[in-house]
């Protein structure tokens, strides 16, 4: 279950990163063309894109935090399982 959640979080993170890259590329292309300076009436659109970028960035950060938390849980479970398995195995007789 944790592996499936981890995989889902990773896919979501990659999707959000791709969206953020697309937004940044769109902003850079607009700046290179001079569109932002020559169309002041597009300020509302630019602000909407900035909000969208900020939301995507916040989602990426939340996804990374969730992924880190899941990784920590998995590491603790592995350590606990290793300890339990080690204590369940009877010692070898010599």
C-alpha positions in Angstrom: 0.0 0.0 0.0 2.8 2.4 0.9 4.6 1.6 -2.3 1.5 2.4 -4.3 1.0 5.7 -2.4 4.6 6.5 -3.0 4.3 5.8 -6.7 1.2 8.0 -6.9 2.9 10.8 -5.1 5.9 10.6 -7.4 3.6 10.7 -10.5 1.7 13.7 -9.1 5.0 15.4 -8.3 6.3 14.9 -11.8 3.0 16.1 -13.3 3.2 19.3 -11.2 6.8 19.9 -12.1 5.9 19.5 -15.8 3.1 22.0 -15.4 5.4 24.4 -13.6 8.1 24.1 -16.3 5.4 24.8 -19.0 4.3 27.9 -17.1 7.9 29.1 -16.7 8.6 28.4 -20.4 5.5 30.3 -21.4 6.5 33.3 -19.2 10.0 33.3 -20.6 8.8 33.1 -24.2 6.4 36.0 -23.5 9.2 38.0 -22.0 11.5 37.3 -24.9 8.9 38.4 -27.4 8.2 41.5 -25.4 4.5 40.6 -25.1 4.3 41.5 -21.4 5.5 45.0 -21.9 3.5 45.7 -25.1 0.1 44.5 -23.8 -0.8 46.1 -20.5 -4.4 44.9 -20.8 -3.1 41.4 -20.3 -2.2 42.1 -16.7 -5.1 40.1 -15.4 -4.0 37.1 -17.5 -0.5 37.4 -16.2 -1.6 37.6 -12.6 -3.8 34.5 -13.2 -0.8 32.7 -14.6 1.3 33.8 -11.7 -1.3 32.5 -9.2 -1.5 29.2 -11.2 2.3 29.0 -11.0 2.3 29.7 -7.3 -0.4 27.1 -6.7 1.5 24.5 -8.7 4.7 25.3 -6.8 2.9 25.0 -3.5 1.4 21.6 -4.6 4.9 20.5 -5.6 6.2 21.4 -2.2 3.3 19.6 -0.5 4.0 16.6 -2.7 7.7 16.6 -1.8 6.8 16.8 1.9 4.3 13.9 1.6 6.9 11.9 -0.3 9.5 12.5 2.4 7.0 11.6 5.1 6.1 8.3 3.3 9.8 7.5 2.9 10.4 8.0 6.6 7.5 5.7 7.4 8.8 3.1 5.1 12.3 3.3 6.6 10.9 2.9 10.1 8.7 0.0 9.0 11.7 -1.7 7.4 13.8 -1.2 10.6 11.0 -2.5 12.8 10.3 -5.5 10.5 14.0 -6.4 10.5 14.1 -6.2 14.3 11.0 -8.4 14.6 12.3 -11.0 12.0 15.6 -11.1 13.8 14.0 -11.7 17.2 11.7 -14.4 15.7 14.5 -16.5 14.2 15.8 -19.1 16.8 19.5 -19.0 17.3 21.5 -21.7 15.5 22.7 -24.6 17.6 26.4 -25.4 17.4 
